């Protein structure tokens, strides 16, 4: 691990100040990705700004027809939340299936979203539920947030403060879990929202995306039969030593149909 200056920020203003004053500063939420990266000497930031002491970034609340989750809220708290379980049970299921107990009790929703790992669960959930990422500067729709492999719309010095989820009429999350890491080989969030049907996919491509062909069919007829003849294109999907792009494309279709059947 390379040497760096460590800052334990007491509030958002202090975090922003430490970050802006650093030559090459990195924010740390739960540290589930940053710490292993530092230990392997794959990154050498001049400063690490720890957000774990900022209580204002933690917590879950219902605000009208929206669930607001603070960026420093850990996955285990989302999974166990009565508010989330009542309003968006699919989101509680998603959070409860992330990694292992150690990761769920340390990793945070803000850190996961900012990192934008292609196999992370939350990106698919945000896209599928039509969430909004709230930062220290603005609000960004999930559809516009995930740009590519580990790439987001966040600008330099911008800090995620919360994620807002509109409460859907119904939603269901299906995940093909990698047996070793717990990551999503493919994860699919299907949601019936006030603005129509949304299908968010994670794990299959370089970043989370909406499966619009399934959305169009389900918007006309929300039934398993409506999507029986529809498939996900394997073009631009990930392929590795474990699973091919064609296999991931097949699983997307299988999981959409399973989600629809469960919701029906």
C-alpha positions as CSV (number, residue, x, y, z in Angstrom):
1,X,0.0,0.0,0.0
2,X,1.3,3.5,-0.9
3,X,1.4,6.3,1.6
4,X,-1.5,8.7,1.7
5,X,-3.1,11.4,3.9
6,X,-6.1,10.1,5.8
7,X,-9.1,12.5,6.5
8,X,-12.1,11.5,8.7
9,X,-14.6,14.0,7.6
10,X,-17.1,15.2,10.2
11,X,-19.6,16.6,7.7
12,X,-20.2,17.0,4.0
13,X,-18.5,20.4,3.9
14,X,-15.3,19.0,5.5
15,X,-15.3,16.2,3.0
16,X,-15.7,18.5,0.1
17,X,-12.9,20.7,1.4
18,X,-10.5,17.8,2.0
19,X,-11.3,16.4,-1.5
20,X,-10.8,19.7,-3.3
21,X,-7.6,20.4,-1.5
22,X,-6.0,17.1,-2.4
23,X,-3.7,16.5,-5.4
24,X,-5.4,13.2,-6.1
25,X,-8.1,12.5,-3.5
26,X,-10.4,9.5,-3.2
27,X,-13.6,9.2,-1.2
28,X,-14.1,6.1,1.0
29,X,-17.5,4.9,1.9
30,X,-17.5,1.3,3.1
31,X,-14.1,0.7,1.5
32,X,-15.1,-2.6,0.0
33,X,-13.5,-1.8,-3.3
34,X,-11.0,1.0,-2.4
35,X,-9.2,-0.9,0.4
36,X,-8.4,-4.0,-1.6
37,X,-7.3,-1.8,-4.5
38,X,-4.9,0.1,-2.2
39,X,-3.6,-3.1,-0.7
40,X,-2.8,-4.4,-4.1
41,X,-1.1,-1.1,-5.0
42,X,-3.4,-0.7,-8.0
43,X,-4.1,2.9,-6.9
44,X,-2.0,5.6,-5.2
45,X,-4.2,8.5,-4.1
46,X,-2.5,11.4,-2.3
47,X,-5.5,11.6,0.1
48,X,-8.3,9.3,1.3
49,X,-11.4,11.1,2.6
50,X,-13.5,8.8,4.9
51,X,-17.2,9.5,4.9
52,X,-18.1,7.0,7.7
53,X,-18.5,9.6,10.4
54,X,-21.1,11.8,8.6
55,X,-24.3,10.8,10.3
56,X,-26.4,13.0,8.0
57,X,-25.6,10.6,5.1
58,X,-27.1,7.6,6.9
59,X,-30.7,6.5,7.3
60,X,-33.8,5.5,5.4
61,X,-37.1,7.4,5.3
62,X,-40.4,7.6,3.3
63,X,-41.1,10.9,1.8
64,X,-44.5,10.8,0.1
65,X,-44.4,8.3,-2.6
66,X,-40.6,8.1,-2.5
67,X,-38.1,6.1,-0.4
68,X,-34.9,8.1,0.4
69,X,-31.8,6.2,1.4
70,X,-28.7,8.0,2.7
71,X,-25.6,7.3,0.7
72,X,-23.7,5.9,3.8
73,X,-26.5,3.4,4.7
74,X,-25.1,-0.1,4.6
75,X,-26.7,-2.9,2.6
76,X,-27.7,-4.8,5.7
77,X,-29.7,-1.9,7.0
78,X,-31.5,-1.5,3.6
79,X,-32.4,-5.3,3.7
80,X,-33.7,-5.1,7.2
81,X,-35.6,-1.9,7.0
82,X,-39.3,-2.1,7.7
83,X,-39.8,1.0,5.5
84,X,-38.1,-0.7,2.5
85,X,-39.6,-4.1,3.1
86,X,-43.1,-2.5,3.1
87,X,-42.8,-0.1,0.2
88,X,-40.3,-1.8,-2.1
89,X,-39.7,-5.4,-1.0
90,X,-37.7,-6.2,-4.2
91,X,-35.1,-3.6,-3.1
92,X,-34.8,-5.3,0.3
93,X,-34.3,-8.6,-1.4
94,X,-31.6,-7.1,-3.7
95,X,-29.7,-5.6,-0.7
96,X,-30.0,-8.8,1.2
97,X,-28.3,-10.7,-1.6
98,X,-25.2,-8.6,-1.9
99,X,-21.9,-10.3,-1.2
100,X,-21.7,-11.9,2.3
101,X,-22.6,-10.7,5.8
102,X,-19.3,-8.9,6.2
103,X,-19.8,-6.9,3.0
104,X,-23.5,-6.2,3.7
105,X,-22.7,-4.7,7.1
106,X,-19.9,-2.5,5.8
107,X,-20.6,-1.7,2.2
108,X,-22.9,1.2,1.4
109,X,-25.4,2.1,-1.3
110,X,-23.6,5.3,-2.1
111,X,-20.2,3.5,-2.5
112,X,-21.7,0.8,-4.7
113,X,-23.4,3.3,-6.9
114,X,-20.4,5.6,-7.3
115,X,-18.1,2.6,-8.0
116,X,-20.5,1.3,-10.8
117,X,-19.0,-2.2,-10.9
118,X,-20.6,-3.9,-13.8
119,X,-21.5,-6.9,-11.6
120,X,-23.0,-4.9,-8.7
121,X,-26.6,-5.3,-7.8
122,X,-27.6,-1.7,-7.0
123,X,-27.1,-0.3,-10.5
124,X,-29.7,-2.7,-12.0
125,X,-32.0,-1.8,-9.1
126,X,-31.7,1.9,-9.6
127,X,-32.3,1.7,-13.4
128,X,-35.2,-0.8,-13.0
129,X,-36.9,1.3,-10.4
130,X,-36.2,4.7,-12.0
131,X,-34.3,6.0,-9.1
132,X,-32.6,9.4,-8.7
133,X,-29.0,9.9,-7.4
134,X,-28.7,12.9,-5.2
135,X,-25.3,14.5,-5.0
136,X,-23.7,17.5,-3.3
137,X,-24.4,19.5,-6.4
138,X,-27.5,18.1,-8.2
139,X,-29.9,15.3,-8.9
140,X,-29.2,12.7,-11.6
141,X,-31.7,10.2,-13.0
142,X,-30.4,6.6,-12.9
143,X,-30.9,6.4,-16.7
144,X,-28.3,9.1,-17.1
145,X,-26.0,8.1,-14.3
146,X,-24.3,4.9,-15.4
147,X,-22.2,5.6,-18.5
148,X,-19.9,2.6,-18.9
149,X,-17.5,0.2,-17.2
150,X,-16.8,1.8,-13.8
151,X,-17.9,5.1,-15.3
152,X,-20.6,7.4,-14.0
153,X,-21.9,11.0,-14.6
154,X,-20.2,12.2,-11.3
155,X,-18.0,15.2,-11.8
156,X,-14.8,15.9,-9.8
157,X,-15.5,16.8,-6.2
158,X,-19.2,15.6,-6.5
159,X,-20.3,13.5,-3.6
160,X,-23.4,11.2,-3.5
161,X,-25.6,12.1,-0.5
162,X,-28.7,9.9,-1.1
163,X,-30.6,7.8,-3.5
164,X,-34.4,8.4,-4.1
165,X,-36.6,5.5,-5.2
166,X,-40.1,6.1,-6.4
167,X,-42.4,3.5,-4.9
168,X,-43.5,1.2,-7.7
169,X,-46.9,-0.6,-8.0
170,X,-45.0,-3.8,-8.0
171,X,-41.4,-4.9,-8.5
172,X,-39.3,-8.1,-8.4
173,X,-35.6,-8.8,-8.5
174,X,-34.0,-11.9,-9.9
175,X,-30.3,-12.6,-9.6
176,X,-27.9,-15.3,-10.9
177,X,-25.3,-15.1,-8.1
178,X,-21.7,-16.0,-8.7
179,X,-21.0,-18.8,-6.2
180,X,-17.6,-17.5,-5.2
181,X,-17.9,-13.7,-5.1
182,X,-21.7,-13.2,-4.7
183,X,-21.6,-10.7,-7.6
184,X,-24.4,-10.7,-10.1
185,X,-23.6,-12.7,-13.2
186,X,-26.9,-11.3,-14.3
187,X,-29.4,-9.4,-12.2
188,X,-32.8,-8.2,-13.5
189,X,-35.2,-5.8,-11.8
190,X,-38.7,-5.6,-13.3
191,X,-41.0,-2.9,-12.0
192,X,-44.5,-1.6,-12.8
193,X,-44.2,2.1,-12.1
194,X,-46.7,5.0,-12.5
195,X,-44.7,5.9,-15.7
196,X,-44.8,2.4,-17.2
197,X,-42.9,-0.9,-17.1
198,X,-39.1,-0.7,-16.5
199,X,-36.6,-3.6,-16.8
200,X,-33.2,-2.9,-15.4
201,X,-30.3,-5.3,-16.0
202,X,-26.9,-5.6,-14.3
203,X,-24.0,-8.0,-14.6
204,X,-24.6,-8.7,-18.2
205,X,-22.8,-5.7,-19.8
206,X,-20.2,-3.0,-18.9
207,X,-22.8,-1.1,-17.0
208,X,-26.5,-1.4,-16.0
209,X,-29.0,-0.9,-18.8
210,X,-32.7,-1.0,-19.6
211,X,-34.0,-3.9,-21.6
212,X,-36.3,-1.9,-23.7
213,X,-37.6,-4.7,-26.0
214,X,-39.0,-6.4,-22.9
215,X,-40.4,-3.1,-21.6
216,X,-42.3,-2.5,-24.8
217,X,-43.9,-5.9,-24.8
218,X,-44.8,-5.8,-21.1
219,X,-46.3,-2.3,-21.4
220,X,-48.8,-3.7,-23.9
221,X,-49.5,-6.9,-22.0
222,X,-47.9,-7.6,-18.6
223,X,-47.8,-11.4,-18.8
224,X,-45.2,-14.1,-19.2
225,X,-46.9,-14.9,-22.6
226,X,-46.1,-11.4,-23.9
227,X,-42.3,-12.0,-23.5
228,X,-42.0,-15.6,-24.4
229,X,-40.8,-15.0,-27.9
230,X,-38.5,-12.0,-27.0
231,X,-34.8,-12.3,-26.4
232,X,-31.9,-10.1,-25.3
233,X,-29.3,-9.4,-27.9
234,X,-25.8,-10.7,-27.0
235,X,-24.1,-7.8,-28.8
236,X,-22.1,-5.7,-26.4
237,X,-22.6,-8.1,-23.5
238,X,-19.8,-9.4,-21.3
239,X,-18.1,-12.6,-22.1
240,X,-15.5,-14.3,-19.8
241,X,-14.0,-17.7,-18.8
242,X,-17.1,-18.4,-16.8
243,X,-20.1,-17.3,-18.9
244,X,-20.4,-16.2,-22.5
245,X,-22.3,-13.2,-23.8
246,X,-24.9,-15.5,-25.4
247,X,-25.4,-17.3,-22.0
248,X,-25.9,-13.9,-20.2
249,X,-28.4,-12.8,-22.9
250,X,-30.3,-16.1,-22.4
251,X,-30.4,-15.6,-18.6
252,X,-31.8,-12.0,-19.0
253,X,-34.8,-13.4,-20.9
254,X,-35.3,-16.2,-18.3
255,X,-35.2,-13.8,-15.4
256,X,-37.5,-11.3,-17.0
257,X,-40.1,-14.1,-17.4
258,X,-39.5,-15.4,-13.9
259,X,-40.0,-11.9,-12.4
260,X,-43.2,-11.3,-14.4
261,X,-44.5,-14.7,-13.2
262,X,-43.7,-13.9,-9.6
263,X,-45.4,-10.5,-9.8
264,X,-48.5,-11.9,-11.5
